[in-house]
């Protein structure tokens, strides 16, 4: 339906088989046996799906922030231990 065959028609349907917007005429002819939905249905479904994905990303972001904090704390512990060991070795050598 991207061709100018029915340029006067609005793209009011979504052909799920072809993953593209179509006009009513194209859906009835070129996409006759294809699965389709009205664009307002697809928009609502997509909005819900994106909302779910955003919640999932937000949750994973919290987990990632927590993991980064743990890694940062461990790096600080390692640096402190390194300083302590260097000081201890220096005292033994002296």
C-alpha positions as CSV (number, residue, x, y, z in Angstrom):
1,X,0.0,0.0,0.0
2,X,3.0,2.2,-0.1
3,X,2.5,2.5,-3.8
4,X,0.3,5.4,-5.0
5,X,-2.5,3.0,-6.1
6,X,-4.9,4.3,-3.5
7,X,-3.3,7.6,-2.4
8,X,-6.8,9.0,-1.5
9,X,-7.3,6.2,1.1
10,X,-6.0,6.6,4.6
11,X,-3.7,4.0,6.1
12,X,-6.2,2.7,8.7
13,X,-5.2,-0.9,8.9
14,X,-2.0,-2.8,10.0
15,X,-1.2,-6.0,8.1
16,X,0.4,-8.2,10.7
17,X,1.5,-10.7,8.1
18,X,3.5,-8.0,6.2
19,X,4.2,-5.8,9.2
20,X,3.1,-2.7,7.4
21,X,0.3,-0.1,7.3
22,X,-2.3,-0.6,4.6
23,X,-5.4,1.1,3.4
24,X,-8.8,-0.7,3.3
25,X,-8.6,-1.3,-0.5
26,X,-5.1,-2.9,-0.3
27,X,-6.1,-5.0,2.6
28,X,-9.1,-6.4,0.7
29,X,-7.1,-7.0,-2.5
30,X,-3.3,-7.5,-2.1
31,X,-3.5,-8.6,1.6
32,X,-6.7,-10.6,1.4
33,X,-5.7,-13.7,3.4
34,X,-3.4,-11.8,5.7
35,X,-4.0,-11.2,9.4
36,X,-4.7,-7.6,10.2
37,X,-5.9,-5.2,12.9
38,X,-7.1,-1.6,13.0
39,X,-4.4,0.9,13.7
40,X,-6.0,2.0,17.0
41,X,-5.8,-1.6,18.2
42,X,-2.2,-1.9,17.3
43,X,-1.4,1.4,18.9
44,X,-3.0,0.3,22.1
45,X,-1.2,-3.0,22.2
46,X,2.1,-1.5,21.3
47,X,1.7,1.2,24.0
48,X,1.0,-1.6,26.6
49,X,4.0,-3.6,25.4
50,X,6.3,-0.6,25.5
51,X,5.0,0.2,29.1
52,X,5.9,-3.3,30.1
53,X,9.3,-3.1,28.6
54,X,10.0,0.2,30.3
55,X,9.1,-1.3,33.7
56,X,11.4,-4.2,33.0
57,X,14.2,-1.9,32.0
58,X,13.7,0.3,35.1
59,X,13.9,-2.8,37.3
60,X,17.1,-4.0,35.6
61,X,18.5,-0.5,35.9
62,X,18.0,-0.7,39.7
63,X,19.7,-4.1,39.7
64,X,22.6,-2.8,37.6
65,X,23.0,0.3,39.9
66,X,23.2,-2.0,42.9
67,X,25.7,-4.3,41.2
68,X,27.9,-1.3,40.3
69,X,27.8,-0.2,43.9
70,X,28.9,-3.6,45.1
71,X,31.8,-3.6,42.5
72,X,32.8,-0.1,43.6
73,X,32.9,-1.2,47.2
74,X,34.9,-4.3,46.4
75,X,37.4,-2.2,44.4
76,X,37.8,0.1,47.4
77,X,38.4,-2.9,49.7
78,X,41.0,-4.3,47.3
79,X,42.8,-0.9,47.2
80,X,42.7,-0.6,51.0
81,X,44.1,-4.2,51.3
82,X,46.8,-3.5,48.8
83,X,47.9,-0.4,50.7
84,X,47.9,-2.4,53.9
85,X,50.0,-5.2,52.4
86,X,52.5,-2.7,50.8
87,X,52.8,-1.0,54.2
88,X,53.2,-4.4,56.0
89,X,55.8,-5.7,53.5
90,X,57.7,-2.4,53.7
91,X,57.8,-2.7,57.6
92,X,59.1,-6.3,57.3
93,X,61.8,-5.3,54.8
94,X,62.9,-2.4,57.0
